[in-house]
Amino acid sequence: MPDVMIAAMGTWDIGHFDNDAAADFSGALDDAPQTEREAIIRKALVTTIETEDFLDSYDACKVMASAALIAAQLPGGTPITTAYAPDEPMPVFSADLRPLAVQALDRVVAKDSELAELWDETEYSEKWRQSVAELRAVLLT
């Protein structure tokens, strides 16, 4: 990955947890009581959906991590095995998080999203957008 991308996003690979924002978010989830973890994820999704201004990449990365955690619990979802994901177990998520995650992902790839702009400036744009589409597809099943 280009050095500019790493400096701009604190990103070291294309995975949903391979960036500083997602790793920080994972730490916050680990620090929270299990009964509050779903609410933290819900807040990340809803905040992004309701953002009318330019979407900050930090918030978008939290959405990507949240969507991956939700999708991991679904048939066809990819288990989360990276060291940058939460160490503590996640609760079984409410079904109503799935459409929120889809809406939030749509916002992440929109024209006024810093994360989308940053990825689009790299040779990895198509691969990143495909990873978002795959997450979205699992959430829609």
Secondary structure by P-SEA (a helix, b strand, c coil): ccaaaaaacccccccccccaaaaaaaaaaaaccccaaaaaaaaaaaaaaaccccccaaaaaaaaaaaaaaaaacccccccccccccccccccccccaaaaaaaaaaaaaccccaaaaaaaaccaaaaaaaaaaaaaaaaac
